[in-house]
Amino acid sequence: GHVPLGQPDRRRHRLELGLERHRHRKSLLVSLKHAHPRAKSSAAGGSGKPLGQD
């Protein structure tokens, strides 16, 4: 993925932005879990999967 100068790889940039948001959301969910253990299932979207796993 080498990008010529003057042509920013917007697709990759968008991907990294999405990853940052995802990481941020995960940390928010983790702190939510620690603050309110009962909110774990609803915070995880009701999927029943343990937090921290993809």
DRENPA-3360 file (N, C-alpha, C; in nm, 2 decimals, always signed):
BEGIN
1 = GHVPLGQP = +0.08/-0.12/+0.00/+0.00/+0.00/+0.00/+0.08/+0.13/+0.00 ~ +0.17/+0.14/-0.10/+0.24/+0.27/-0.11/+0.16/+0.37/-0.18 ~ +0.15/+0.49/-0.13/+0.07/+0.60/-0.18/+0.16/+0.71/-0.24 ~ +0.13/+0.75/-0.37/+0.21/+0.86/-0.42/+0.19/+0.99/-0.34 ~ +0.29/+1.07/-0.34/+0.28/+1.19/-0.27/+0.17/+1.28/-0.32 ~ +0.10/+1.35/-0.24/+0.00/+1.44/-0.28/-0.14/+1.37/-0.30 ~ -0.13/+1.24/-0.29/-0.26/+1.16/-0.30/-0.28/+1.08/-0.17 ~ -0.34/+1.14/-0.07/-0.37/+1.07/+0.06/-0.46/+0.96/+0.04;
9 = DRRRHRLE = -0.43/+0.85/+0.10/-0.51/+0.73/+0.09/-0.63/+0.74/+0.18 ~ -0.74/+0.80/+0.13/-0.85/+0.83/+0.21/-0.92/+0.71/+0.26 ~ -0.91/+0.60/+0.19/-0.98/+0.48/+0.23/-0.91/+0.42/+0.36 ~ -0.77/+0.43/+0.35/-0.70/+0.38/+0.47/-0.72/+0.47/+0.59 ~ -0.73/+0.60/+0.56/-0.75/+0.70/+0.67/-0.89/+0.67/+0.73 ~ -0.99/+0.65/+0.65/-1.12/+0.62/+0.70/-1.12/+0.49/+0.79 ~ -1.04/+0.39/+0.74/-1.04/+0.27/+0.81/-0.98/+0.29/+0.95 ~ -0.87/+0.37/+0.95/-0.80/+0.39/+1.08/-0.89/+0.47/+1.17;
17 = LGLERHRH = -0.96/+0.57/+1.12/-1.06/+0.64/+1.20/-1.16/+0.55/+1.26 ~ -1.21/+0.46/+1.18/-1.31/+0.36/+1.23/-1.25/+0.28/+1.34 ~ -1.13/+0.24/+1.32/-1.07/+0.15/+1.42/-1.05/+0.23/+1.55 ~ -1.01/+0.36/+1.54/-1.00/+0.44/+1.66/-1.14/+0.45/+1.73 ~ -1.24/+0.48/+1.65/-1.38/+0.49/+1.71/-1.41/+0.36/+1.78 ~ -1.38/+0.25/+1.71/-1.42/+0.12/+1.77/-1.35/+0.09/+1.90 ~ -1.22/+0.13/+1.90/-1.14/+0.11/+2.02/-1.20/+0.20/+2.14 ~ -1.23/+0.32/+2.10/-1.29/+0.41/+2.20/-1.42/+0.36/+2.25;
25 = RKSLLVSL = -1.50/+0.31/+2.16/-1.63/+0.25/+2.20/-1.61/+0.14/+2.30 ~ -1.51/+0.05/+2.27/-1.48/-0.06/+2.35/-1.44/-0.02/+2.49 ~ -1.35/+0.08/+2.50/-1.31/+0.13/+2.63/-1.43/+0.19/+2.71 ~ -1.52/+0.25/+2.63/-1.64/+0.31/+2.70/-1.72/+0.19/+2.76 ~ -1.74/+0.09/+2.68/-1.82/-0.02/+2.72/-1.75/-0.09/+2.84 ~ -1.62/-0.10/+2.84/-1.55/-0.16/+2.95/-1.57/-0.08/+3.08 ~ -1.56/+0.05/+3.07/-1.58/+0.13/+3.19/-1.73/+0.13/+3.23 ~ -1.82/+0.11/+3.14/-1.96/+0.10/+3.17/-1.98/-0.03/+3.25;
33 = KHAHPRAK = -1.91/-0.14/+3.20/-1.92/-0.27/+3.27/-1.88/-0.26/+3.41 ~ -1.76/-0.19/+3.43/-1.71/-0.18/+3.57/-1.80/-0.09/+3.66 ~ -1.86/+0.01/+3.60/-1.95/+0.10/+3.67/-2.08/+0.03/+3.70 ~ -2.14/-0.03/+3.60/-2.27/-0.10/+3.62/-2.26/-0.24/+3.56 ~ -2.23/-0.34/+3.64/-2.22/-0.47/+3.59/-2.35/-0.52/+3.52 ~ -2.46/-0.47/+3.57/-2.59/-0.52/+3.52/-2.61/-0.47/+3.38 ~ -2.54/-0.36/+3.34/-2.56/-0.30/+3.21/-2.48/-0.37/+3.10 ~ -2.41/-0.48/+3.14/-2.31/-0.54/+3.05/-2.38/-0.59/+2.93;
41 = SSAAGGSG = -2.49/-0.67/+2.95/-2.56/-0.73/+2.83/-2.62/-0.63/+2.74 ~ -2.68/-0.52/+2.79/-2.74/-0.42/+2.71/-2.63/-0.34/+2.64 ~ -2.52/-0.32/+2.71/-2.41/-0.24/+2.65/-2.34/-0.32/+2.54 ~ -2.34/-0.45/+2.55/-2.28/-0.53/+2.45/-2.38/-0.55/+2.33 ~ -2.49/-0.49/+2.34/-2.59/-0.51/+2.23/-2.68/-0.63/+2.25 ~ -2.67/-0.69/+2.37/-2.76/-0.80/+2.39/-2.71/-0.93/+2.32 ~ -2.59/-0.93/+2.27/-2.54/-1.04/+2.20/-2.50/-1.15/+2.30 ~ -2.47/-1.12/+2.42/-2.43/-1.21/+2.52/-2.28/-1.25/+2.51;
49 = KPLGQD = -2.21/-1.19/+2.42/-2.07/-1.22/+2.41/-1.99/-1.14/+2.51 ~ -1.89/-1.20/+2.57/-1.81/-1.12/+2.67/-1.73/-1.01/+2.60 ~ -1.72/-0.90/+2.68/-1.66/-0.78/+2.63/-1.51/-0.81/+2.61 ~ -1.45/-0.74/+2.51/-1.31/-0.76/+2.49/-1.28/-0.87/+2.39 ~ -1.38/-0.93/+2.33/-1.36/-1.03/+2.23/-1.44/-0.99/+2.11 ~ -1.37/-1.01/+1.99/-1.43/-0.98/+1.86/-1.51/-1.09/+1.80;
% end
